[in-house]
Amino acid sequence: MKINLSIEAFAGVIGARLENENHEIIQLIAFDSRKISNPSNTAFFAFQGEFRNGHDFIQDAYNKGIRTFVVDQNFNSTNYVNATFLSVNDPLMALQKLAKFHRSKFNFPVVAITGSVGKTIVKEWIYHLISGEKKVIRSPKSYNSQIGVALSLLALDETADLAIIEAGISKPGEMVLLEQMIEPTIGIFTAFGSAHRTNFESTTQHLNEKLALFENTNPTFIHESIQLAETNLEKIHGQMVENQNFNSFLKQSPYQDKASLDNLSLCIAFAMEIGISENNISERIKDLPRLALRMETFDGINENLIINDTYNLDLDALSQSLEFQLSIANGKKRVAILAVDSLNENQKIEIQNTLDKFKLDEVLFISNENLPSFSEIQQSVVLIKGTRVAQLQKIARLFQLKKHKTRVEIDFSAVKNNLNYFRSLTKAGTKMLVMVKASSYGSGAEKMAEFLEKSGVEYLGVAYADEGVELRKYGIKLPILVMNAEEEGFNDIIQYNLEPAIFSYQMMDAFVKALIMENIEEYPVHLKFDTGMKRLGFAPSEVEKVVELFQAQPEIKLKSVYSHLADSDNMLDASYSLEQISIFNTICNHLSQKLNYPFDRHLLNTEGIARFPEADYEMVRLGIGIYGFSINSSVQKELQPAIAWKSIVSQIKTIQPGESVGYSRKFIASKMTKIGVVPVGYADGFRRSLGNGKGGFVIQGKWCPVVGSVCMDMTMVDITEVDTFEGDEVEIIGKTQTLNELANAMETISYEVLTSISKRVQRIYLEN
C-alpha cells in the first residue's frame, strides 16, 4: 500500500489530535512490531485486541525506527524523543476511516463476498477465472475481519480493473461498518450456515446482518441453497445462482464435492457477468487451484495420524472435519481434541451434539489452564480443531512424529485431478496401474496407496516384495504387482498375496517350487518381455517356450503380460516406440492363441499414455505423471503439481564486505549481504553440487541463490533483496521453482530428485 499523505493530512483523515509534528509523508502502516522492515514513513497503529494491547509494543516499534504512532488518548508519550503521536478514541476506528478514505479514490467495481463458508475459495477461484483478462486486487489470505478488510482496501491502486474483498462478521453491528468501508458495487453471498449464530438473537437477525453488506450492490449473486424472501431478494438486486445452469462447466472441475460445485457456480456466474468468455472460463476451470487452508494431515507419535485443522470451530466446519476424519479412519480409533476457552455454554452444547452424531472413541476439550497428557492416545486418527490459536498449533507440533522443519507436501486434490486426466486419455474400461515404488517417488507409499485405493485405481506397482508387504500391513487390499521380484522374497509374496513379475526361466522355476511347497495352484503371475529396453524380461523369441511352461505348471496362471517402452519421451521420433508396440502385439497374439483364458496386457507408461492411445490395451501404468509432471507440454498444462518441497528461514545474518560464508570460505562478500539460513542440506536430498549460485530457493516470490557450500543439514542463501523474516516459508520445489527446474540445476531427472529426498523430511498430506 502507498498511502502518500502528509502528517497533517493523515491526522485529518483519521480524526486525530497531532502531537510533536514531524515532516514525514505517511506511505505505510504497521500494527505488528515483529514485522517492521521499512520504518521510514510508516505509521504504527496500537490496536487493543482481545489478548494483546498494541500499546505494549510501542517501545519495540520505536526501537526498530518507527517515529509515527496512532494511539488512544490515554497513552503517555513523554518518553519517546522525536516521535509523533496521533491520539484518537479508538485506533481501529482510525484505521477504518483511513481505509474508507483510500477506497473513495477509486471508481472501478468493488466486489464484496460474505457467507458462513466459502468466502476465500470463491475469492481465489474468481481471481483464477478472470485474472488473465482483468487486473484484480483481492484480499490477501482470509483478511475479512474489521482489521483485515481495512488492510485489504488500503492495497487498492489505480492500476486495477476491479477489487474483490472478503467480509466476515461474528457479532451484530460489524457488517454495517464493513459496508461503509468497502462501498461494494457487486455482491456475492456464498452460504448461510451456523457460524457465530449464537452471537445473534435470532436466525433472522443473523441473516439481516449478512444482507447489510449488499445494501447498495447491483447485482448480488446468491447461491440457491440460501432461502431468501422475495422482498429481501429485490432489496439487494439478488440473482439466484443454480448449479444446474452450469453443468457443462462443472463437469470439468477437478473438485466434484457439493461444496466445491456450489462455490464454483457463483464464480462462473460472476465471471460471465463481467464479460469473460465461456471458452476462457472452461479452460481455466480445468486447473482450479486447491486452497491449503485446512486439513493438514501428517504422521504422529505413537502410530497416530494427525489432522491439524486449527482454522475455526463453527459447526459447519466441525462437521466437515469429522466427515473427513471418518473417511480416512479405516477402522482406527477416532479422537478429537478441541479448544473451548472462548466458547459459551450454548456453543459447547451445540458442539457436543455435533460430536455425538459421529460417535468418536474419545473427545478431549482443552483450555490454556487444562492441558491433559496425550501419551495414552495411540494408533488413532486424531483431529485437532479450534480457532487458529497458538496453543493448538503447539499441540499439533507435540504430536508430530518428525521435528524437521523441512517438509514435503503432497496435495491429494492435485493427484485426483491428474489421475482423472490420464483416465480421460484411455478408452472406457481401461485399468489403471499406479506405481508406488521407492516410497511412491518420495511421497510416502502407504498414504498414497490408501488414497489411490479410494480413488478407484485397479492396481498398484512396487519394485520389491518388502514394499508390497508394508502396504499389506498398512491395510491396502488392491492387487499389487512386484516388478523386481527376487527369490528371497517369494515366501513374503505368497504370504501377503502379492503378484510377481516373472522375467526368466530360472525365476519361474524357483517360484513354481515355492508354490508346490505350499500346495498352491493357479497363483497369479505377470510375464515381462523385453521388446527393446534391454533390461529384465524374456526375449520375444522365447514366447513359445514360456507358453509350454504355463501349460505344464498348474501352480501358476498368467494374470498379465507387459513390457517397457524405452523411448516414449522422444517427442521428435516415435519410430522406436512403434516398433516396440508391434513386437508386443505379436507376443500377445501368440499367447492368446495358445492359452485358453484371458489375460491383461500393459505397455504404456506416463508419457506413452498420451502419445500412443492405440496401445492402451486392458491396462496402462502411471508413474510420475500422477504427481503432475510430464515432458509433453500439451500434457503438462492439464496437470497439477502434487508435490511441493518447503522449509523455513531459520536465521538471518548480515555480513560485511570481505567476510565469508560456510565451509572452506567458498563465498566472500563483495558488499554488505543479508544471508538466510535454511535447514535443508545434502543429507535431505539438496545436492552439494548446488552451492555458490548453481542452486537456490524461492522466498517471498523471489529467487535467492545459494552462497557458499551446501552443508549436510543446512544451506545459506542471499536474501539481500528480499523482505523476509525468520520463520518465513522457503520454496525448494513449488509453483515458482518447479521440479524440472531443480532437476536441471542438479543435472539429473525429476525421478531422482523426488526419490532422493530423505525420509527424515516430514511428509504432510493435504486434502481438499
PyMOL commands that set and color helices and strands:
alter all, ss='L'
color gray80, all
select helices_A, chain A and resi 7-14+33-35+54-63+91-103+119-130+146-153+174-182+197-199+203-214+230-235+243-250+258-273+278-285+301-303+315-329+345-358+390-399+412-424+437-442+445-454+465-474+487-495+505-517+540-552+575-594+606-611+613-615+624-627+633-636+663-665+688-690+739-745+750-756
alter helices_A, ss='H'
color red, helices_A
select strands_A, chain A and resi 5-6+17-19+25-26+28-30+42-45+68-72+84-88+110-114+136-138+162-166+186-189+220-223+238-241+296-299+305-309+333-339+362-366+380-385+407-411+431-435+459-462+480-482+499-502+523-528+556-562+600-602+619-622+643-648+651-655+660-661+667-668+673-678+696-699+702-705+715-718+729-733+762-766
alter strands_A, ss='S'
color yellow, strands_A
deselect
rebuild
show_as cartoon
